[in-house]
Amino acid sequence: MPKLKTKSGVKKRFKLTATGKLKHGVAGKRHRLISHNGKYIRQNRGTDVLSHADTARVKAWIPYGLD
């Protein structure tokens, strides 16, 4: 069997936690922040854990894990 290719965008956008969950950056923090209120900006600070339903799909794009 040939080797499976990894989606290169996944390598840049996600990190695996020790328990196998996926961390990702929160969307909506790049531009047009003046139209968002302070609560929105504070709550979307840092990273977040990907939902369980989306994790299975993203893990199919990284067949050999993230190194």
N, C-alpha and C positions, 0 to 999 in steps of 0.2 A: 504494500500500500504506500502511496506517496504521502509525504508529510503534509499536514494541513497548515494553511496560512493563517496567521493572526491578523485581525483587523488592526492596522497601525494606529487608528484613532483611539482605540480602546486603551492602548498602552499609555497614551498621553493623558487621558481623561479620568482614569480610574486607578485606585489602589486597593489591594486586598488587605483585609484585617486578619488578625491571627485566627479568628474563628471562621474565616472564609466569606465574610460579608464584603460588600464593595462600597468604598467611600467615593464620593464624587463632589465636585464643586457645585455650588448652588447657582442656578440660572438667574438672570435679571440683575447683575451687578456690574455691568460693563459701561453702559452709557445711559443717558436720560434719567439719571438718579434724582434730579430735581423734582420730577413729577411723582416720585415715590415718597411716602411719608417715612418718618424716622423709624417707626416700628417695623416696617417692611425691611428696611436696610439692616436693622439690628438682628432680626430673626434669620436673615439669610447670610449672616456673617460666617465665614469659615467653611467647613465641609459638612456633608450630611451622608447618612447611610442609605443606599439604594433600597427600594422596596423589594419585597420577596418575589413578587411576580416578575419584575424587570431583571432581577439578578440571574435567573435561569437563562434568559435570552442573551444577556451580556456575556455570561460564562461560556456560551457556545461560540462566541467570537474569539475566545482566548483558550484554545484547546489544550495548551501546555502550561497555562498559568501565566502570571505576571512575574518577571524577574527584574 
